């Protein structure tokens, strides 16, 4: 079979088809090679080809992803904009693994003598392969929202630098501001994901942390919850490890991650603020009452699948923007879009329960022995989830979230203009 049938399928996918490759291969029409992005679907693919070379057929991952996007759009009565379809077909492949995979059956004569990557059936590709394309596209959209990027992609320093008062004047200003803080001076410490939300809520309530000789409140929770929040924060800041890899790294070494090491956090607080100033907080309501606010803010809920998508997007994003910009951009763009989505938070699997129980008991013992005052019941640290089906990300569910972000990109990019725009014609 020549490549005409494959190009016929590409043309159909660009027009919104949801037909699989094997069905099209048996029943579909042929088409001449054409330029991806050309009006009417004819010509040469100029983005990657010279005027004298033949267009290159998109990879199997890109074709399968476009079919998935078309299917999702059709299920809600929408149409994928042509610009979005062309973005998918022209996208690269991110992350570890193989590059663009050839389409099985596109050119049987060439396949018989082909070297390199083996052709694949896009209908059978796992969702993980499609996510490698989708993650790179979402990373492009996130990077495009960065106000510090120039047209050439180089970071610039936005605005004029703020001039800080120096020396004695700065000290006087700081003391004046601290004197105006209501209530007892305090700071909130603990796992990053939760602390960020609590601090922001307290500032919004008119009770900002800070001041001289503050009381150091250390937020605690059961170790399973702390581990989940540690992986969430790490996925935004660094990406990289899957939930399973994250746990296995520390289970094998018989310790807990630094982001979940409550004993280490308590010791650091005692060294900085004085042991007599440290308070362990198990009961959020008790801390809220002590600080004079109605309640402590809760961190955004991101299910296991949502966090895994953030982790995947963060890898290619780290190539597009300076490392220090990645966490901020992910929080500003993906966090609002994924909050409340992605299913339940991940749980520690059954095989790691002995390790979890041992670490929880060790943490409880160390903090009890230190003698810090406690708001709440310290035995809550010993809570270990009941046996049951573990919660972990699944590629299919992560893929569904990614497709939604391709249909409605962050920052409004990705070819949302035109008749296929969500809501157009309604």
Secondary structure by P-SEA (a helix, b strand, c coil): ccaaaaaaaaaaaaacccccaaaaaacccccccccccccccccccccccccccccccccaaaaaaaaaaaaaaaaacccccaaaaaaaaaccccccccccccccccccccccccccccccccccccaaaaaaaaaaaaaaaaaaaccccccccccccccccbbbbccaaaaaaaaaaaaacccccccccccaaaaaaaaaaaaaacccccccbbbbbbbbccaaaaaaaaaaaaaaccccccaaaaaaaaaaacccccccaaaaaaaaaaaacccccbbbbccaaaaaaaacccbbbbcccccaaaaaaaaaaaaaaaaaccccaaaaaaaacccccccccccccccccccaaaaaaaaaaaaaaaaaaaccccccccccccccccccbbbbbbaaaaaaaaaaaaaccccccccccccccccccc
